[in-house]
Each structure stands twice: as structure tokens, then as C-alpha cells.
Amino acid sequence: MSTFSFSTKGLLILSVAISLGSSIAFFPVDAVAAPAVATAHPAYTTTVFRVPAMTCADKACETAIYIAIHRLKGVKNIHINAMTKTVTVMYDPKSVNVPMLLHTLKNIGYPASVVHD
């Protein structure tokens, strides 16, 4: 017998394969024991950067930028728009800041400026 579990959209899905067949059960996440310690979620900040050197037609620019920024601890979300040549980054300001992001972009060959915080 094997068990697989994952949480999605408020449901915990358990799939149990039994020698005679298989069954799937849906349980609310609240039904699963949660740790007693509450974890605080950091307040994320979003900053939009203009990256004029982002001119690749084959997604190479976007890939390089995504990989470099994604490696920074504290980055939650990255949205890259090749049409407007902007990169929007959601991050934990306790771990990452604007100068670090600008430095990272410059180091990989894409100097940027802040559009807005």
C-alpha cells in the first residue's frame, strides 16, 4: 500500500492504492493536524524595474533575469514583461532590497532603473 498526499485549494487529497483497487478521499485542510506554533508571514514589497537592455526575441533575456533574481533569498514572485521591458519582483524586504536587485540585474548585463515601489 502506498500513500500520496498534497494540499491544493483548501483540500488535502489522499490517494491510497489498495491491492483490490484504489480510492481517493477529500478532507478539509482543517481536519489535518497542524503545528501548534503559528508562523508569521513576512510583509512582502513589490518593485517594478525598467530593463531597457532586455531585447532578446528567444526568451534568453527573461530566462537569465529570472534565474539570477530567483536565486536571491527572500524573492517570492517574479513577473517579466518583454513587451514593456519591465521586471516586477515581490520580495521580503528583510532579506532583499532594491540596491541588491539592481546590482544583480547589472551583474548579469541588464542594468535597470526603478519604475516604482
C-alpha positions as CSV (number, residue, x, y, z in Angstrom):
1,M,0.0,0.0,0.0
2,S,1.4,3.5,-0.9
3,T,0.1,6.9,0.1
4,F,0.5,10.2,-1.7
5,S,-0.7,13.5,-0.3
6,F,-0.6,17.1,-1.2
7,S,-2.6,20.2,-0.4
8,T,-4.4,22.2,-3.1
9,K,-7.1,24.9,-2.9
10,G,-8.1,24.1,0.7
11,L,-8.3,20.4,0.3
12,L,-6.0,17.7,1.3
13,I,-6.1,14.9,-1.2
14,L,-5.1,11.4,-0.1
15,S,-4.8,8.7,-2.7
16,V,-4.4,5.2,-1.3
17,A,-3.7,2.3,-3.6
18,I,-5.1,-0.9,-2.2
19,S,-4.4,-4.3,-3.7
20,L,-8.1,-4.6,-4.8
21,G,-8.3,-1.1,-6.3
22,S,-7.8,2.5,-5.3
23,S,-9.8,5.1,-3.6
24,I,-9.5,8.9,-3.3
25,A,-10.7,10.8,-0.2
26,F,-11.1,14.6,0.1
27,F,-10.7,16.2,3.5
28,P,-10.7,19.9,4.5
29,V,-7.2,21.0,5.4
30,D,-8.6,21.9,8.9
31,A,-9.1,18.2,9.5
32,V,-5.4,17.5,9.3
33,A,-3.3,18.2,12.4
34,A,-1.4,21.5,12.1
35,P,1.6,22.5,14.1
36,A,0.8,24.3,17.3
37,V,3.3,27.1,16.5
38,A,1.9,29.9,14.4
39,T,4.3,31.2,11.7
40,A,4.4,34.8,10.8
41,H,4.3,35.6,7.1
42,P,6.6,38.4,6.1
43,A,5.2,41.6,4.7
44,Y,6.2,41.5,1.0
45,T,7.2,44.5,-1.1
46,T,6.8,44.8,-4.8
47,T,9.1,46.8,-7.0
48,V,8.9,47.3,-10.8
49,F,12.2,47.7,-12.7
50,R,12.7,49.0,-16.2
51,V,15.3,46.9,-18.1
52,P,16.0,48.6,-21.4
53,A,18.7,46.0,-22.4
54,M,16.1,43.2,-22.4
55,T,15.9,42.8,-26.2
56,C,16.1,39.0,-26.8
57,A,13.4,37.6,-29.0
58,D,14.1,34.0,-27.9
59,K,13.4,34.4,-24.2
60,A,17.1,34.2,-23.3
61,C,16.9,37.6,-21.5
62,E,13.9,36.6,-19.5
63,T,15.5,33.3,-18.5
64,A,18.7,34.9,-17.4
65,I,16.9,37.5,-15.4
66,Y,14.5,35.0,-13.8
67,I,17.3,32.7,-12.8
68,A,19.5,35.4,-11.3
69,I,16.7,37.1,-9.3
70,H,15.2,33.7,-8.2
71,R,18.5,32.8,-6.6
72,L,18.2,35.6,-4.1
73,K,16.8,34.6,-0.7
74,G,13.6,36.3,0.1
75,V,12.2,36.7,-3.5
76,K,8.6,35.4,-3.6
77,N,7.4,36.2,-7.2
78,I,9.0,37.5,-10.4
79,H,7.0,38.8,-13.4
80,I,8.9,39.6,-16.6
81,N,7.2,41.6,-19.4
82,A,9.3,41.6,-22.5
83,M,6.9,44.0,-24.4
84,T,7.2,46.8,-21.8
85,K,10.8,45.7,-20.8
86,T,9.8,45.6,-17.1
87,V,10.5,43.2,-14.3
88,T,8.2,43.1,-11.3
89,V,9.6,41.5,-8.2
90,M,7.8,40.6,-5.0
91,Y,10.2,40.1,-2.1
92,D,10.7,40.1,1.7
93,P,12.4,43.5,2.4
94,K,14.2,41.9,5.4
95,S,16.1,39.6,3.1
96,V,16.3,41.5,-0.2
97,N,16.4,45.2,-1.0
98,V,16.2,47.4,-4.2
99,P,20.0,48.0,-4.4
100,M,20.6,44.2,-4.2
101,L,18.1,43.6,-7.0
102,L,19.6,46.5,-9.2
103,H,23.1,45.1,-8.5
104,T,22.0,41.6,-9.5
105,L,20.5,42.8,-12.8
106,K,23.6,44.9,-13.6
107,N,25.9,41.9,-12.9
108,I,24.2,39.8,-15.5
109,G,24.3,42.5,-18.1
110,Y,20.9,44.1,-17.7
111,P,21.3,47.5,-15.9
112,A,17.9,48.6,-14.7
113,S,16.1,51.5,-13.0
114,V,13.2,51.6,-10.6
115,V,9.9,52.4,-12.2
116,H,8.0,52.4,-8.9
117,D,7.9,50.7,-5.5
